[in-house]
Amino acid sequence: MHELPFSEACERNREPILEVLESLLPAEGCVLEIGSCTGQHVVFFAPAFPGLSWQPSDRPEYLPGLKARVSLQGTTAILPPLELDVLKTWPSRRYDAVYSANTAHIMGWPAVEAMFSGVGKVLRAGGVFCLYGPFRNRDGSMSESNKRFDRSLRERDPSMGIRDLVSLEKLAASTQLSFIARNLLPANNQLLVFERLSESQDD
Ligand SMILES: C[S@@+](CC[C@H](N)C(=O)[O-])C[C@H]1O[C@@H](n2cnc3c(N)ncnc32)[C@H](O)[C@@H]1O
């Protein structure tokens, strides 16, 4: 059995995130999670939504740990983890919602663009894309702790960094998604909500 990967932050943030997701996710359907990593979020969220199935996913190197967690702690509502690198091939099916946590500041900007473009294609019309993490406010400001975090990310890899809301809003508008809300969560994190435009607004 693969040793289970573990994130302390996931344990801390899962309850406040769940509270917000409860008001956002549909009663039925399938939710795609991008960058599931340790799988701690999906195994915690799934039992709270009896009508939903969940599709965890991540890049190949994270799949053994993710699969181990899902097989040990998952429910039948969690589908076998899928290999998904947002820069590569996306699933051909549609999802009723998409969720991703702490990915936009780890991905380089081209991958963030690819994530929004892919989500715009796989999300059904009217479905929501919930993106959790630290973000820069519209006026460019952010908390001191996020400034430090941003510096440490950029030192580690210049392509990483905390993304700003204005750029994400513009990006969403170019990819069939529309920014609809942001929820302020503990530890200076936010849950941004984007909605997939209706089919009639497709080009
Ligand atoms: C900091 S971890 C966050 C993991 C988990 N969602 C959480 O909140 O703890 C960043 C995640 O982004 C994923 N990621 C980075 N680049 C990616 C890409 N190009 N395609 C898909 N996932 C990517 C990583 O594989 C990793 O699972």
The ligand as a Gaussian input file, in Angstrom:
#p B3LYP/6-31G(d) Opt

LIG

0 1
 C       -0.377000      22.978000      -3.519000
 S       -1.048000      21.576000      -4.309000
 C       -2.747000      21.699000      -3.836000
 C       -3.335000      20.374000      -3.634000
 C       -4.739000      20.306000      -3.001000
 N       -5.747000      20.712000      -3.942000
 C       -4.798000      21.124000      -1.744000
 O       -5.573000      22.083000      -1.665000
 O       -4.067000      20.806000      -0.813000
 C       -1.020000      22.061000      -6.009000
 C       -1.660000      21.050000      -6.942000
 O       -1.705000      21.621000      -8.251000
 C       -1.480000      20.584000      -9.152000
 N       -1.037000      21.079000     -10.455000
 C        0.025000      21.875000     -10.713000
 N        0.174000      22.016000     -12.047000
 C       -0.828000      21.300000     -12.628000
 C       -1.208000      21.035000     -13.963000
 N       -0.495000      21.521000     -14.995000
 N       -2.289000      20.252000     -14.187000
 C       -3.010000      19.759000     -13.147000
 N       -2.698000      19.959000     -11.868000
 C       -1.608000      20.712000     -11.606000
 C       -0.384000      19.780000      -8.467000
 O       -0.203000      18.530000      -9.092000
 C       -0.905000      19.735000      -7.044000
 O       -1.797000      18.677000      -6.851000

